């Protein structure tokens, strides 16, 4: 039986859930908020032995090296589970009390980036067919969203503090499913670049790729006196990039000229100006219009690439880098300075450790 899953629950404090024993691994009565099926998954301690030769051609000995655990996961993206991953990536979060629509309570989750170095940590349940790993102190290193002409795929890179594994009985394993699970498709995504008419975009976009990196300083977690991480990895520079593919046509020429020359109305490179535009991405599964994710990048630089090949239609790629000097409006009408702001509406209550 194939049983490859990832479950998540936010920790109250880094590396610990309430209800654990003194060793931190008595989790029989604690369940993740959900399970996500994995198309790819790995969690490794990276504890390679440190060997020495001392003048010999043969290895003379070895001692255990530092433990700097990392993980990678990937699967389909949906609007129910994605909130936990956005919570792990961004350092700012809020959630309202919910609104009843058609008998269901819908909550508005808001995520955005600021300057906090210490991110929310999670406990993870990672199953590999016959055994399960409990992952403590899980922190998100990077998040990717990719879609072209099929499903939207989501992948993550992680660092973590510690782990514990146990054998599982496949037939008795309780998979925590998500109701109305709708994996997102390319036709669920709408792009609004540079304040174009969202109902009549200037061009057809054939792919969307988002990548965010937190650049966690894992090297700074292990010091003298211990092989294991002794402190939470601090987030360093946050890098957010977006790539959009389209095709060359007259409606794209103005934006191409602006990306290449710094201004849309000139025909040669500017001496000092650079084009900065907003980007809004709206994700809404057509089967449930009440659930919605809006990703807003208030100010982005734009780099454009294109080349001709025989008589093939010319493909154009717009590469955007999010800047932290734009502003976004929160649901309470206050404004924040940020590189990216996300507003998610779904039936999931506030993402917290509730035990």
C-alpha positions, -999 to +999 in steps of 0.1 A: +000+000+000+013+035-009+010+058+020+030+090+015+015+120+034+024+152+051+004+165+081+010+199+097+001+216+130+015+249+142+037+248+173+030+270+202+067+275+208+096+265+186+101+227+186+073+219+210+036+211+211+017+211+244+009+175+254+044+161+247+063+142+273+097+152+286+113+139+254+088+157+233+076+127+213+044+114+231+020+125+204-005+096+205-034+120+213-023+148+189-034+149+153-024+172+124-048+197+110-049+178+078-029+153+056-017+162+022-008+135-004+028+139-016+041+136-051+076+140-037+088+140-001+121+137+018+133+145+053+170+140+061+193+147+091+223+154+068+246+140+096+274+128+074+304+114+094+335+135+096+364+113+086+402+117+088+433+101+072+463+115+092+488+108+064+473+075+053+458+067+019+430+050+039+404+065+062+417+060+098+386+070+117+353+089+117+332+108+142+296+120+139+291+153+122+267+182+128+230+175+124+214+201+101+181+186+090+164+196+058+132+185+040+115+188+007+078+182-001+056+187-032+020+180-042-011+196-058-022+230-046-057+237-031-073+266-013-080+246+019-045+235+028-024+264+013-031+287+043-007+266+065+020+269+039+015+307+035+016+309+074+049+291+074+064+314+047+053+348+058+061+365+091+028+384+095-007+368+099-042+377+110-076+360+107-112+373+112-140+357+132-157+343+100-188+349+080-216+325+074-224+319+037-248+292+026-245+273+060-207+273+060-184+297+079-158+313+057-127+329+073-105+356+058-068+349+064-043+376+057-005+370+052+022+395+044+059+400+047+076+424+071+109+423+089+105+396+116+134+371+116+117+343+135+090+326+117+061+304+129+073+268+134+053+236+127+051+200+138+049+176+108+038+141+104+056+125+074+046+090+064+066+068+041+045+036+035+055+016+066+068+042+090+061+078+102+084+106+111+075+132+137+093+164+126+099+191+153+106+227+147+098+228+110+105+261+093+099+270+057+130+278+036+112+282+003+078+280-013+070+275-051+038+276-070+038+266-107+010+263-132+008+262-170-017+240-188-025+215-160-028+214-122-011+240-101+018+223-083+032+234-050+066+226-035+084+235-004+119+233+011+123+231+049+148+231+077+139+216+111+151+209+146+147+172+154+128+141+145+115+108+158+102+078+138+078+049+145+064+020+126+027+023+114-001-001+106-012+009+072-047-006+075-053+013+107-037+046+098-062+075+100-058+098+071-073+132+079-090+142+047-102+177+036-138+181+026-145+195-009-109+191-018-104+208-052-069+207-067-064+239-086-061+240-124-048+266-148-082+280-156-087+289-119-059+315-121-063+351-133-034+375-137-035+413-135-002+429-144+004+466-142-033+475-133-047+461-166-084+454-168-088+421-149-118+412-170-101+419-202-063+414-198-039+429-223-023+396-231-028+358-227-005+343-200+005+307-206+022+300-172+027+315-137+056+306-115+060+320-079+091+314-058+097+328-024+129+322-003+135+330+034+172+322+033+172+307+068+205+307+086+208+270+095+245+272+100+239+295+130+218+269+148+246+245+158+274+255+181+298+242+206+285+215+230+259+198+208+255+181+174+218+191+172+203+225+164+204+246+196+183+276+185+158+285+158+172+294+124+167+331+117+152+343+084+176+365+064+168+383+032+134+374+018+134+369-020+102+368-040+102+364-078+074+357-103+077+345-139+049+350-164+050+336-200+031+351-229+035+356-266+047+386-285+018+408-299+010+445-301-006+446-267+027+436-251+049+461-268+044+489-244+053+467-214+083+452-232+095+487-240+091+497-204+109+466-191+138+471-215+141+509-214+128+518-180+099+538-194+070+528-217+070+559-238+107+560-249+125+541-277+159+538-262+173+529-227+168+555-200+198+567-182+184+562-147+148+550-146+135+515-140+100+502-145+081+493-114+046+477-117+020+460-094+009+424-099-022+408-087-029+370-089-064+358-082-071+321-076-107+308-074-118+273-082-149+275-105-167+248-084-167+270-053-166+307-058-168+314-021-132+303-016-105+326-030-068+335-028-055+369-039-018+374-040-008+411-044+027+423-051+025+461-048+057+470-065+078+448-088+107+454-112+103+438-146+128+420-168+117+407-202+131+380-224+122+369-259+140+354-289+131+344-325+134+308-338+126+300-374+089+308-380+077+298-345+056+323-326+078+344-303+074+336-266+078+364-241+088+359-205+083+386-179+104+381-148+094+401-118+111+408-085+090+420-056+102+451-038+094+458-002+086+495-008+050+492-019+019+492+003-011+470+006-045+475+023-056+450+049-092+440+055-095+465+083-085+493+058-051+499+075-021+498+052+012+479+055+045+483+036+053+449+021+067+429-008+037+406-009+003+404+006-021+374+004-058+373+013-072+338+016-109+330+021-118+294+030-136+274+057-105+268+078-105+286+112-075+306+124-042+287+120-029+282+155-018+255+178-051+248+196-039+222+222 
